Amino acid sequence: MAKNFKQPGTTLDVPAPADVKSGDGVLIGKLFGVSQISAKANEMITIDRVGVWDLPKTEAQAWGIGDVVYWSGTEVTTVASGNTKIGYAAAVAINPSKRGDVVLSQ
């Protein structure tokens, strides 16, 4: 392996940008992950950057498998404008529903 390899990057240790709970979506710049632990702002947390996650979604949207999804800052949405792409819908989500399965992509 190359000598400059650091880590796989599937998880990263980062400072919490705000108070977070375990399972919350975390966005730092354009870097998105799901927090493994609860912490106060600026405490170190580990975020998962891959996998399929059950996350809060815009209730009044229906998703099809493979739809591109974005983080609005508080929930996952299919609206691209002003939001950060985080992955794809991993399952159908009906309108209305408060949560959806998301496969994170890098």
Phi, psi and omega in degrees: 000146180301145183289343181266004177292132181257305183192163179297328178087007177289332171233150178221144172267123183219158173284137178296127181287344179200177174299133181228156173248156175304129181095354178285147170288140181230128178237122175236112188063241175253006181273118181244143173200177179248127184292134177279338185224167172271144181199162174274161178309137178076354172285152180285135177229163172251128176250142173270132183253358180225168177110178177252128186232143172272110186234157176295141181230164173298118189300322187272032177236148170252137179244144169254155178303130179093354176299139176289135180233156188228155176262126181269352186114336179225341183203169179268140183217163173265001180276118182282321188301120177079003183240167183253126178296131179238345181162218186221151173295128181264352180205162175294138174232127184276162172256120359269146169205146186268348184222155179211155179271128183234130170264120181288144176228154184253000000 
